[in-house]
Amino acid sequence: MKVDWGSVRTRDGVKPDAAVLDVFVTSEDIDTVYDAYCRIEHAAFYNRDLEEAALPLTSALIEMVCSGRCTHWGLTMATDALYEISLGQTMREEETDGTSLADRCREVIRDNLPRLYQTGVSGILWTWGEFLPATE
């Protein structure tokens, strides 16, 4: 799954290369993965301030993790990115219809927790329950 960086708002208008997600999850080299992580973080969730790009990024990361395509470092950093997004806050300009971007990202993550657990990342995700309580 790809994110169309050109169609969403990013921090400071910085648009990562279209292939950055693939490199992010499939590289065996930690330095390459970390560099990709930094580019993605800067564009979508720097300092846990969520930009519009965070929502499609959340879905893309979940699909990549659940597909089994991630290397060890890709899985580690992708789940870290999802964790950071789950703790994110919505920038004022990203509020729509009374629903915050942060809440919509958390909803996507919460709805996919069973799939994420099935991929074997439960050891990484066990703390999310505190931050993503079930909705009533």
TORKE-768856 format. One line per 2 residues: number of its first residue (from 1); their letters; for each residue x negated, y negated, z negated of N, C-alpha, C. Coordinates in Angstrom, 1 decimal. Layout:
N
NUM	a	X Y Z X Y Z X Y Z ~ ...
***
This chain:
136
1	mk	-0.8 1.2 0.0 0.0 0.0 0.0 -0.9 -1.2 0.0 ~ -0.5 -2.2 0.8 -1.3 -3.4 0.9 -0.5 -4.6 0.3
3	vd	-1.1 -5.6 -0.1 -0.5 -6.9 -0.5 -0.7 -7.9 0.6 ~ 0.3 -8.5 1.1 0.2 -9.5 2.1 -0.2 -10.8 1.4
5	wg	-1.5 -11.0 1.1 -1.9 -12.2 0.3 -1.5 -13.5 1.0 ~ -1.3 -13.5 2.3 -1.0 -14.8 3.0 0.4 -15.2 2.7
7	sv	1.3 -14.3 2.3 2.7 -14.7 2.1 3.1 -15.0 0.7 ~ 2.1 -15.0 -0.3 2.4 -15.2 -1.7 1.5 -16.3 -2.2
9	rt	1.9 -17.0 -3.3 1.1 -18.0 -3.9 0.0 -17.3 -4.8 ~ -1.2 -17.8 -4.7 -2.3 -17.3 -5.5 -2.9 -18.5 -6.2
11	rd	-3.7 -18.2 -7.2 -4.4 -19.3 -8.0 -5.3 -20.1 -7.0 ~ -5.1 -21.3 -7.1 -5.9 -22.3 -6.3 -5.9 -22.0 -4.8
13	gv	-4.9 -21.2 -4.3 -4.8 -20.9 -2.9 -5.8 -19.9 -2.4 ~ -6.6 -19.3 -3.3 -7.6 -18.3 -2.9 -6.9 -17.0 -2.5
15	kp	-7.2 -16.6 -1.3 -6.6 -15.4 -0.7 -7.7 -14.3 -0.6 ~ -7.7 -13.2 -1.3 -8.6 -12.2 -1.2 -8.5 -11.5 0.2
17	da	-9.6 -10.9 0.6 -9.6 -10.1 1.8 -8.5 -9.0 1.8 ~ -7.8 -8.7 2.9 -6.7 -7.8 2.9 -7.1 -6.4 2.4
19	av	-8.4 -6.0 2.6 -8.8 -4.6 2.2 -9.3 -4.5 0.8 ~ -9.3 -5.6 0.0 -9.8 -5.6 -1.3 -9.2 -4.6 -2.2
21	ld	-7.9 -4.3 -2.1 -7.3 -3.3 -3.0 -7.8 -1.9 -2.7 ~ -8.0 -1.6 -1.4 -8.5 -0.3 -1.1 -9.9 -0.1 -1.6
23	vf	-10.8 -1.1 -1.5 -12.1 -1.0 -2.0 -12.1 -0.9 -3.5 ~ -11.2 -1.7 -4.1 -11.0 -1.7 -5.6 -10.7 -0.3 -6.1
25	vt	-9.9 0.5 -5.5 -9.5 1.8 -6.1 -10.3 2.9 -5.6 ~ -11.0 2.8 -4.5 -11.7 3.9 -3.9 -13.2 3.9 -4.0
27	se	-13.8 2.8 -4.4 -15.2 2.8 -4.4 -15.8 3.6 -5.6 ~ -16.9 4.2 -5.4 -17.6 5.0 -6.5 -18.5 4.1 -7.3
29	di	-18.8 2.9 -6.8 -19.8 2.0 -7.4 -19.1 1.0 -8.3 ~ -19.5 1.1 -9.6 -18.8 0.2 -10.5 -19.0 -1.3 -10.2
31	dt	-20.1 -1.7 -9.7 -20.4 -3.1 -9.3 -19.4 -3.5 -8.2 ~ -19.2 -2.7 -7.2 -18.3 -3.0 -6.1 -16.8 -3.1 -6.7
33	vy	-16.5 -2.1 -7.5 -15.1 -2.2 -8.1 -14.9 -3.4 -9.0 ~ -15.9 -3.8 -9.8 -15.8 -4.9 -10.6 -15.7 -6.2 -9.8
35	da	-16.5 -6.3 -8.7 -16.4 -7.5 -7.8 -15.0 -7.6 -7.2 ~ -14.4 -6.5 -6.8 -13.1 -6.5 -6.2 -12.1 -6.9 -7.3
37	yc	-12.2 -6.3 -8.5 -11.4 -6.7 -9.6 -11.4 -8.2 -9.9 ~ -12.5 -8.8 -9.9 -12.6 -10.2 -10.2 -11.9 -11.0 -9.1
39	ri	-12.0 -10.6 -7.8 -11.4 -11.4 -6.8 -9.8 -11.2 -6.9 ~ -9.4 -10.0 -7.3 -7.9 -9.8 -7.4 -7.4 -10.6 -8.7
41	eh	-8.2 -10.5 -9.8 -7.8 -11.2 -11.0 -7.7 -12.7 -10.8 ~ -8.7 -13.2 -10.1 -8.7 -14.7 -9.9 -7.4 -15.1 -9.0
43	aa	-7.1 -14.3 -8.1 -5.9 -14.7 -7.2 -4.6 -14.5 -7.9 ~ -4.4 -13.5 -8.7 -3.1 -13.1 -9.2 -2.8 -13.2 -10.7
45	fy	-3.8 -13.0 -11.5 -3.5 -13.0 -13.0 -4.6 -13.5 -13.9 ~ -5.4 -14.5 -13.4 -6.5 -15.0 -14.1 -6.0 -15.5 -15.5
47	nr	-6.8 -15.1 -16.5 -6.5 -15.6 -17.9 -5.0 -15.2 -18.3 ~ -4.5 -14.2 -17.7 -3.1 -13.7 -17.9 -2.1 -14.7 -17.5
49	dl	-2.4 -15.7 -16.7 -1.5 -16.6 -16.1 -1.1 -16.0 -14.8 ~ 0.2 -15.5 -14.7 0.6 -14.8 -13.5 1.0 -15.7 -12.4
51	ee	0.5 -15.4 -11.2 0.8 -16.1 -10.0 1.8 -15.3 -9.2 ~ 2.5 -15.8 -8.2 3.5 -15.1 -7.4 2.9 -13.8 -6.9
53	aa	1.6 -13.7 -6.6 1.0 -12.5 -6.0 1.0 -11.3 -7.0 ~ 1.2 -11.6 -8.3 1.2 -10.6 -9.3 2.2 -9.5 -9.1
55	lp	3.4 -9.9 -8.7 4.5 -9.0 -8.5 4.2 -7.9 -7.4 ~ 3.9 -8.3 -6.2 3.6 -7.3 -5.2 2.3 -6.5 -5.6
57	lt	1.3 -7.2 -6.3 0.1 -6.5 -6.7 0.5 -5.4 -7.7 ~ 1.4 -5.7 -8.6 1.8 -4.7 -9.6 2.3 -3.5 -8.9
59	sa	3.2 -3.6 -8.0 3.7 -2.5 -7.3 2.6 -1.7 -6.5 ~ 1.7 -2.5 -5.9 0.7 -1.9 -5.1 -0.3 -1.1 -6.0
61	li	-0.6 -1.6 -7.1 -1.5 -0.9 -8.1 -0.9 0.4 -8.6 ~ 0.4 0.3 -8.9 1.1 1.5 -9.4 1.1 2.6 -8.3
63	em	1.4 2.2 -7.0 1.4 3.2 -5.9 0.0 3.8 -5.7 ~ -1.0 3.0 -5.9 -2.4 3.5 -5.7 -2.8 4.5 -6.8
65	vc	-2.4 4.1 -8.0 -2.7 5.0 -9.1 -2.0 6.3 -9.0 ~ -0.7 6.2 -8.7 0.2 7.4 -8.6 -0.1 8.3 -7.4
67	sg	-0.8 7.7 -6.4 -1.1 8.5 -5.2 -2.3 9.4 -5.4 ~ -3.0 9.2 -6.5 -4.2 10.0 -6.7 -5.4 9.6 -5.9
69	rc	-5.4 8.4 -5.3 -6.5 7.9 -4.4 -7.6 7.3 -5.2 ~ -7.4 7.0 -6.4 -8.4 6.2 -7.2 -9.6 7.1 -7.6
71	th	-10.7 6.5 -7.6 -11.9 7.1 -8.1 -11.9 6.8 -9.6 ~ -12.8 7.4 -10.4 -12.8 7.1 -11.8 -12.8 5.6 -12.1
73	wg	-13.7 4.9 -11.5 -13.8 3.4 -11.8 -12.6 2.7 -11.3 ~ -12.0 3.1 -10.1 -10.8 2.5 -9.6 -9.6 2.7 -10.5
75	lt	-9.5 3.9 -11.1 -8.4 4.2 -12.0 -8.6 3.4 -13.3 ~ -9.8 3.4 -13.8 -10.1 2.6 -15.0 -9.7 1.1 -14.8
77	ma	-10.2 0.5 -13.8 -9.9 -0.9 -13.6 -8.5 -1.2 -13.1 ~ -7.9 -0.3 -12.3 -6.5 -0.5 -11.9 -5.6 -0.5 -13.1
79	td	-5.8 0.4 -14.0 -4.9 0.5 -15.2 -5.2 -0.7 -16.1 ~ -6.5 -1.2 -16.1 -6.8 -2.4 -16.9 -6.0 -3.6 -16.3
81	al	-6.0 -3.7 -15.0 -5.3 -4.8 -14.3 -3.8 -4.7 -14.7 ~ -3.2 -3.5 -14.6 -1.8 -3.4 -15.0 -1.6 -3.8 -16.4
83	ye	-2.5 -3.4 -17.3 -2.4 -3.8 -18.7 -2.4 -5.3 -18.9 ~ -3.4 -6.0 -18.2 -3.5 -7.4 -18.3 -2.2 -8.1 -17.7
85	is	-1.7 -7.6 -16.6 -0.5 -8.1 -16.0 0.7 -8.0 -17.0 ~ 0.7 -6.8 -17.7 1.8 -6.6 -18.6 1.8 -7.6 -19.8
87	lg	0.7 -8.1 -20.1 0.6 -9.1 -21.2 0.6 -10.5 -20.7 ~ 0.8 -10.7 -19.4 0.8 -12.0 -18.7 1.9 -12.9 -19.1
89	qt	1.7 -14.1 -18.7 2.7 -15.2 -18.9 3.0 -15.8 -17.6 ~ 4.2 -16.3 -17.5 4.7 -16.9 -16.2 4.3 -18.4 -16.2
91	mr	3.7 -18.8 -15.1 3.4 -20.2 -14.9 4.8 -20.9 -14.6 ~ 4.9 -22.1 -15.0 6.2 -22.8 -14.9 6.8 -22.7 -13.5
93	ee	5.9 -22.9 -12.5 6.4 -22.9 -11.1 6.8 -21.6 -10.5 ~ 6.6 -20.5 -11.3 7.0 -19.2 -10.9 8.3 -18.7 -11.5
95	et	9.0 -19.5 -12.2 10.3 -19.2 -12.8 11.3 -19.2 -11.7 ~ 12.2 -18.2 -11.6 13.2 -18.2 -10.6 14.5 -17.6 -11.3
97	dg	15.6 -18.2 -11.1 16.9 -17.7 -11.5 16.9 -17.3 -13.0 ~ 16.1 -18.0 -13.8 16.1 -17.7 -15.2 15.4 -16.4 -15.6
99	ts	14.8 -15.7 -14.6 14.0 -14.5 -14.8 12.6 -14.9 -14.6 ~ 11.7 -14.6 -15.6 10.3 -14.9 -15.4 9.6 -13.9 -14.6
101	la	8.6 -14.3 -13.9 7.7 -13.5 -13.2 7.1 -12.4 -14.1 ~ 6.7 -12.8 -15.3 6.1 -11.9 -16.3 7.1 -10.8 -16.6
103	dr	8.4 -11.1 -16.8 9.4 -10.1 -17.1 9.6 -9.2 -15.9 ~ 9.6 -9.7 -14.7 9.8 -8.9 -13.5 8.6 -7.9 -13.4
105	cr	7.4 -8.4 -13.6 6.2 -7.5 -13.5 6.3 -6.4 -14.6 ~ 6.7 -6.8 -15.8 6.8 -5.8 -16.9 7.9 -4.8 -16.6
107	ev	9.0 -5.2 -15.9 10.0 -4.3 -15.6 9.5 -3.3 -14.5 ~ 8.7 -3.7 -13.6 8.2 -2.8 -12.6 7.3 -1.8 -13.3
109	ir	6.5 -2.2 -14.2 5.6 -1.3 -14.9 6.4 -0.4 -15.7 ~ 7.3 -0.9 -16.5 8.1 -0.1 -17.4 8.9 1.0 -16.6
111	dn	9.5 0.6 -15.5 10.2 1.5 -14.7 9.4 2.7 -14.1 ~ 8.1 2.4 -14.0 7.1 3.4 -13.4 6.3 4.1 -14.4
113	lp	6.5 3.9 -15.7 5.7 4.5 -16.7 5.8 6.1 -16.6 ~ 6.9 6.7 -16.4 6.9 8.1 -16.2 6.0 8.6 -15.1
115	rl	6.0 7.9 -14.0 5.1 8.3 -12.9 3.7 8.1 -13.3 ~ 3.4 7.1 -14.0 2.0 6.8 -14.4 1.6 7.9 -15.4
117	yq	2.4 8.2 -16.3 2.1 9.3 -17.2 1.8 10.6 -16.5 ~ 2.6 10.9 -15.5 2.5 12.2 -14.8 1.2 12.2 -14.0
119	tg	0.6 11.1 -13.7 -0.7 11.1 -13.0 -1.9 11.4 -14.0 ~ -1.6 11.5 -15.2 -2.6 11.9 -16.2 -3.3 10.7 -16.8
121	vs	-2.7 9.6 -16.7 -3.4 8.4 -17.3 -2.7 8.1 -18.7 ~ -2.1 9.0 -19.3 -1.4 8.7 -20.5 -2.3 8.3 -21.6
123	gi	-3.5 8.7 -21.6 -4.5 8.3 -22.6 -4.8 6.8 -22.5 ~ -4.7 6.3 -21.3 -4.9 4.8 -21.1 -3.6 4.0 -21.5
125	lw	-2.5 4.6 -21.2 -1.2 3.9 -21.3 -0.5 3.9 -22.7 ~ -1.0 4.7 -23.6 -0.2 4.9 -24.8 0.1 3.7 -25.6
127	tw	-0.8 2.7 -25.5 -0.6 1.4 -26.2 0.5 0.5 -25.6 ~ 0.8 0.8 -24.3 1.8 -0.1 -23.6 3.2 -0.1 -24.3
129	ge	3.6 1.0 -24.9 4.9 1.0 -25.6 5.1 -0.2 -26.5 ~ 4.1 -0.6 -27.1 4.2 -1.8 -28.0 4.6 -3.1 -27.2
131	fl	4.0 -3.2 -26.0 4.2 -4.4 -25.3 5.3 -4.3 -24.2 ~ 5.8 -3.1 -23.9 6.8 -2.9 -22.9 8.0 -2.0 -23.5
133	pa	8.6 -2.6 -24.6 9.7 -1.8 -25.2 10.8 -1.6 -24.2 ~ 11.5 -0.5 -24.4 12.7 -0.1 -23.5 13.7 -1.2 -23.6
135	te	14.4 -1.5 -22.5 15.4 -2.5 -22.5 16.7 -1.8 -22.9 ~ 17.6 -2.5 -23.5 18.9 -1.9 -23.9 20.0 -2.3 -23.0
***
